[in-house]
Structure formats: C-alpha cells, structure tokens
Amino acid sequence: MSAMNRQVRLAARPVGLPKRSDWSFTEEAIPALKQGEILVKVTHLSLDPAMRGWMNEGKSYIRPVDIGEVMRAGGAGEVAASMNPDFAVGDKVAGNFGVQQYAVSDAKGVRKVDTRFVPLSTYLGVLGMPGMTAYFGLLDIGKPKAGETVVVSGAAGAVGAAVGQIAKIKGCRVVGIAGGAQKCKYLVDELGFDAAIDYKAGDVKAGLKTHCPAGIDVYFDNVGGEILEAALARINLHARIVICGAISQYNNTTPPRGPANYLSLLVNRASMTGMVVFDYAARYGEGARDMAQWIKEGKLKAKEDVVTGGIDAFPETLLKLFKGENFGKLVLAL
C-alpha cells in the first residue's frame, strides 16, 4: 500500500501538563504486510488518564513510552488489509493501535467487535478497558454486598460511571463525586446514583457525611489527593478501598500527595488495594459478556464524549481529561 501514515510520537517527557511541544507529528509509508499481520485504519482513539503515567520515565506496571515512539493508545477501526486468515477486510476491530491513522498489527490482542447494537466508540468505553477496569476493580477487589454504601470519585468519567451503575445492579447505595452541577445531575437522574457530590461547589468531607450517614463500605478511587483523604475519614469496619487512579496528582511537579489519615485503615481493619486492568486480560470475555447483557437489559448506560478533530487535535483533546472538561468516555474521532 502506498498511502502515508500520520503519527503522533512522544518528543519529550512532560513536566506538569503535557504541551504540544512534547509531541512530534510524523509521516511514513505504510509497509507491506507480513504473513499473519493486519492493517487497521484507525477511526477512533481512546484517551485515558493512564496515558499521562505512560509518558513518565521510571518503573511502573507497564514500560514507559520511549522518546520518539508512537504514543501508546487504545483504538478502534476497520481492517483495511489482511494477511491473517482470522480477519477479513471490513472487519470492525479494537486493540492497542497507538496514536496514528493506520496500524500494522500481528493481531495479538486485537478483537473483532459488533457494531450492530452499539457504536464503535463504546468498545473504547464500557465494553473496553474502562469498562473492564470498573467491572473487575469493583467486583473482584471491592466485593460489594447488597445494602452496602459504595462511593466512587471521578464518577462521571468512563470508569466511575460504570462502577456506580454496576454497584446499583448489585443492590448497593451509590454516591458519586464529580465536578459540576451538570455531571452530578446526570449521575442521579440518568444513571440512578442515590446521591452526587460536586467537588467544585463545596466541601467533599461534609458531603460524604451528609450522603453517607452510615459510613462507606467500598470506596473506588480515581482521583487521589484530598478526596481520598475525605473518603478515608468516613470508612466503616472492614471497608475495601480500590485504588484505580489518581488523576489529581498526575501532572504535579512535586511528589504525589499521600493520605495523611491512612491510619484509618488500621483502626477500621480496612484494605486499600491497587488495581491494574491488564492483570485481568484473560477474563475480559467474562466482563464483556456481563456488561453487554446489562446494556441490552437497559441496566447499564454508556456515554462517550467524542471529539472530532483528527490526529492534529490529539494534544489539546488529551488535556480535557486533566481539566475535567470531558463528560463521559473521551474519544478522539479521526
């Protein structure tokens, strides 16, 4: 194929919020496919808070993106050419394709998806990595029981919204923490949360006292910092805290802030466990089946914030995550 492939590569390790100068835009010819490979025309890119951590040098749960490397990102699109008998031209697929218009893949980790009932972007949200994060993080680590109180921060985001809805499906009382009246109204009126706390408008600690009078049994944390501290102050005996992310800390130029009141874990004999979705890769099928069934039954709603702008819009669109400007799963349409 003689077409050119436009790509976004990491040019420098960001200090604080990523700047446009931290990226380079390159073009290269699409290579001929080898046996077993497929060529995917990427139509949608998944933009996730975890991407900020992947830009940093240092030991983590996944190797950092190298300087000069195409930025790592989940994506979805259509098979444009195939040398793999399991994939045909025209198949809709999702996988880790990177920030580029075309991706050559050995097909490992690439899955065919069905767009007859949900749009392709949903496979980057509740039927993709964010949904699997919510499903396994809440059910395997949080272990919610009917009647318990579950609190989730970043509740209007892709992971948080799914966590709250799954907790409701399991019979729990659910309180979400989000930024802005519109998001909080959405959580309660459309997703069925029992209450929502607007961290931009008031005291989260006071809000938790009001809306969690019997304390917190499960806290699913996506933001860290002061909100994590506020939740720790309200946990019950044997509470389970799931550490999924800490978006409030990702762009700090100083060391991350840890909870000063961590001894609440000791007093309440509670657990605080980190969660990385890749650990559950072998079980994604299980999660996807349940999530798809809940969508079909109307118990689980998906909201994607799809930005149309193409590859050139990637740097600015990514920043929406860290400014709290996205409403639902952030997706860049190419």
C-alpha positions in Angstrom: 0.0 0.0 0.0 1.4 3.4 -1.0 -0.7 5.5 1.4 1.1 7.5 4.1 0.5 7.1 7.8 0.4 10.2 10.0 1.5 9.5 13.6 2.0 11.3 16.9 5.2 10.5 18.7 6.5 11.4 22.2 9.1 14.1 21.7 9.9 14.9 25.3 8.9 13.8 28.8 6.3 16.3 30.0 6.8 18.4 33.1 3.3 19.0 34.5 0.6 19.1 31.9 1.8 17.9 28.5 2.4 20.6 26.0 2.1 20.5 22.2 5.9 20.7 22.0 6.1 17.4 23.9 4.8 15.7 20.7 6.1 15.3 17.2 4.0 14.7 14.1 5.5 12.4 11.6 4.5 10.6 8.4 5.8 7.4 7.0 4.8 5.0 4.3 2.7 2.0 5.3 4.8 -1.1 5.0 3.8 -4.3 3.2 2.1 -6.8 5.4 3.8 -10.0 6.5 2.1 -13.3 6.9 -0.2 -13.1 10.0 -0.5 -9.3 10.1 -3.4 -7.0 9.5 -3.6 -3.3 8.6 -6.2 -1.3 10.6 -7.5 2.0 9.6 -7.9 3.7 13.0 -11.1 5.7 13.2 -11.4 6.2 17.0 -8.7 6.7 19.7 -9.2 6.1 23.4 -7.9 9.0 25.6 -7.4 7.8 29.1 -5.8 9.3 32.3 -3.3 6.5 32.5 -1.7 7.9 29.4 -0.1 10.6 31.5 1.7 8.0 33.6 3.0 6.2 30.5 4.9 9.3 29.4 7.0 9.3 32.6 10.3 7.6 32.8 10.6 5.1 35.7 9.3 1.8 37.0 5.6 1.2 36.7 3.1 -1.5 35.9 3.9 -1.0 32.2 7.1 0.2 30.5 7.1 4.0 29.7 6.6 5.1 26.1 10.1 5.8 24.7 11.1 9.2 23.3 10.4 9.0 19.6 7.9 6.2 19.9 4.3 6.4 18.6 2.2 7.3 21.6 0.5 4.3 23.1 -3.3 4.3 23.0 -6.2 2.0 22.6 -8.2 2.4 19.4 -10.9 1.0 17.2 -11.3 0.9 13.4 -11.6 -1.2 10.4 -9.4 -3.8 8.8 -8.1 -2.3 5.6 -5.9 -5.2 4.5 -5.2 -8.7 5.9 -2.6 -11.4 5.7 -4.3 -13.2 8.6 -7.0 -15.8 8.0 -8.9 -14.8 11.1 -9.5 -11.3 9.9 -11.2 -10.1 6.8 -11.1 -6.7 5.1 -14.0 -4.7 6.6 -14.0 -6.3 10.0 -14.5 -3.8 12.8 -11.8 -4.3 15.5 -10.5 -2.8 18.7 -7.0 -3.1 20.1 -3.8 -1.2 21.2 -3.1 0.7 17.9 -1.3 3.8 19.1 -1.9 7.4 18.1 -1.8 7.0 14.3 -4.1 6.8 11.3 -3.1 3.3 10.4 -1.7 0.4 12.5 0.1 -2.7 11.3 -0.6 -5.4 13.9 0.3 -9.1 14.4 -3.4 -9.4 15.5 -2.4 -10.4 19.0 -4.8 -8.7 21.4 -7.0 -7.4 18.6 -10.6 -8.4 18.9 -13.5 -8.2 16.4 -16.4 -6.1 17.6 -20.1 -6.0 16.7 -21.4 -2.5 15.8 -25.0 -3.6 15.1 -26.2 -2.7 18.6 -23.7 -0.2 19.9 -21.4 2.3 18.2 -17.7 1.5 17.7 -16.7 4.1 20.3 -18.5 2.0 23.0 -15.8 -0.6 22.6 -13.3 2.0 23.9 -15.6 2.7 26.9 -17.9 0.4 28.8 -17.1 -2.5 26.5 -13.4 -1.7 26.5 -10.6 -1.0 29.0 -12.5 1.5 31.2 -15.5 -0.9 31.5 -13.2 -3.9 32.3 -11.5 -1.7 34.9 -14.8 -0.9 36.6 -16.1 -4.5 36.4 -13.1 -6.3 37.9 -12.0 -3.5 40.2 -15.3 -3.2 41.9 -16.4 -6.8 41.8 -13.1 -8.6 42.4 -11.4 -6.1 44.8 -14.3 -4.0 46.2 -16.5 -7.1 46.7 -19.7 -5.1 47.2 -22.6 -6.6 49.0 -26.3 -5.7 48.6 -27.2 -2.9 51.0 -23.6 -1.5 51.4 -22.6 2.0 50.6 -20.3 2.4 47.6 -18.6 5.8 46.9 -16.8 6.5 43.6 -14.7 9.5 42.7 -14.4 10.7 39.1 -17.9 9.4 38.9 -18.9 11.0 35.6 -15.8 9.6 33.8 -15.7 6.4 31.9 -14.6 4.1 34.8 -16.5 5.9 37.5 -19.9 5.9 35.8 -19.6 2.2 35.1 -18.6 1.5 38.7 -21.6 3.3 40.1 -24.0 1.5 37.7 -22.6 -1.9 38.5 -22.8 -1.2 42.2 -26.5 -0.3 41.7 -27.0 -3.5 39.8 -25.6 -5.4 42.8 -28.0 -3.7 45.2 -25.8 -1.1 46.8 -26.4 2.5 47.8 -24.2 4.6 45.5 -22.7 8.1 45.9 -20.7 9.7 43.2 -18.2 12.5 43.4 -17.9 14.6 40.2 -17.1 18.2 39.1 -20.0 20.4 38.2 -23.8 20.5 38.6 -24.5 19.1 35.2 -22.4 16.0 35.8 -23.9 15.5 39.3 -27.4 15.8 37.9 -26.6 13.2 35.2 -25.3 10.7 37.8 -28.5 10.9 39.8 -31.2 11.5 37.1 -29.9 9.3 34.3 -27.6 6.7 35.9 -29.6 6.1 39.0 -26.9 7.1 41.6 -28.5 7.7 45.1 -26.6 11.0 45.5 -23.8 13.0 44.0 -21.3 15.4 45.5 -20.0 18.4 43.4 -16.3 18.7 44.5 -16.1 22.1 42.7 -19.0 23.6 44.6 -18.5 22.5 48.2 -16.8 20.5 50.9 -16.4 16.9 49.9 -15.9 15.8 53.5 -19.2 17.4 54.6 -20.9 16.0 51.5 -19.8 12.5 52.4 -21.1 13.0 56.0 -24.5 14.1 54.6 -24.9 11.4 52.0 -23.1 8.5 53.7 -24.6 8.7 57.2 -23.9 5.1 57.8 -20.3 5.4 56.5 -18.6 4.0 53.4 -18.1 0.3 52.8 -16.5 0.4 49.4 -14.6 3.4 48.0 -13.4 3.3 44.4 -10.8 6.0 43.9 -9.9 7.6 40.6 -8.5 10.9 41.8 -6.4 10.6 45.0 -5.3 13.6 47.0 -7.8 15.4 49.2 -10.8 13.4 48.1 -9.1 10.2 49.0 -8.4 11.7 52.5 -12.1 12.7 52.8 -13.2 9.2 52.0 -10.8 7.6 54.5 -12.4 9.7 57.2 -15.8 8.0 56.6 -14.9 4.3 56.1 -16.5 1.6 58.0 -15.1 -1.5 59.7 -13.6 -3.8 57.1 -14.1 -1.3 54.3 -12.5 -2.0 50.9 -10.7 0.8 49.0 -9.8 0.3 45.4 -7.0 2.5 44.1 -7.6 2.7 40.4 -6.1 6.1 39.6 -5.0 9.5 41.0 -5.8 12.0 38.3 -5.5 14.9 40.7 -1.8 14.0 41.1 -0.6 13.0 37.6 0.6 16.4 36.5 2.2 17.5 39.8 5.7 18.8 39.6 6.2 17.8 43.2 5.9 14.3 44.8 2.4 12.9 44.9 0.4 13.6 48.0 -0.5 10.6 50.1 -3.3 10.4 52.6 -2.2 11.8 56.0 -5.0 9.8 57.7 -4.0 6.4 56.4 -4.2 5.0 60.0 -8.0 4.9 59.4 -7.2 1.7 57.6 -5.7 0.3 60.7 -8.4 1.5 63.1 -11.1 0.1 60.8 -9.2 -3.1 59.7 -9.8 -1.9 56.2 -7.9 -2.8 53.0 -6.6 -0.5 50.3 -5.6 -2.3 47.1 -4.2 -1.1 43.8 -5.9 -2.2 40.6 -4.4 -2.6 37.1 -6.8 -3.8 34.5 -4.2 -5.7 32.4 -4.0 -8.3 35.2 -7.5 -9.4 34.2 -6.8 -9.7 30.4 -7.5 -13.5 30.4 -11.0 -12.7 31.8 -12.1 -9.8 29.6 -14.6 -12.1 27.9 -16.4 -12.7 31.1 -16.6 -9.0 31.9 -17.7 -8.1 28.4 -20.5 -10.7 28.4 -22.0 -9.3 31.6 -21.6 -5.7 30.5 -23.1 -6.3 27.1 -26.1 -8.1 28.7 -26.6 -5.2 31.2 -26.6 -2.8 28.3 -29.1 -4.9 26.4 -31.4 -5.0 29.5 -31.1 -1.2 29.9 -29.3 -1.5 33.3 -26.1 0.0 32.1 -25.8 3.2 30.1 -22.8 4.3 28.1 -21.8 7.9 27.5 -19.0 8.8 25.2 -17.5 12.3 24.7 -16.5 12.0 21.1 -14.3 14.8 19.8 -13.9 15.2 16.0 -10.6 16.7 15.1 -8.2 14.1 13.7 -4.6 13.3 14.6 -3.6 17.0 14.9 -6.2 17.6 17.7 -4.7 14.9 19.9 -2.5 17.1 22.3 -5.3 19.5 23.1 -8.0 16.9 23.3 -6.0 14.8 25.8 -5.8 17.8 28.1 -9.6 17.8 28.5 -9.1 14.8 30.8 -6.9 16.7 33.3 -9.1 19.9 33.2 -12.2 17.9 33.9 -13.8 19.1 30.6 -14.8 15.7 29.3 -18.3 14.3 30.0 -18.1 10.6 29.7 -15.5 8.4 28.0 -13.2 10.7 26.0 -12.7 9.5 22.4 -11.0 11.2 19.5 -12.5 10.5 16.1 -10.0 10.6 13.3 
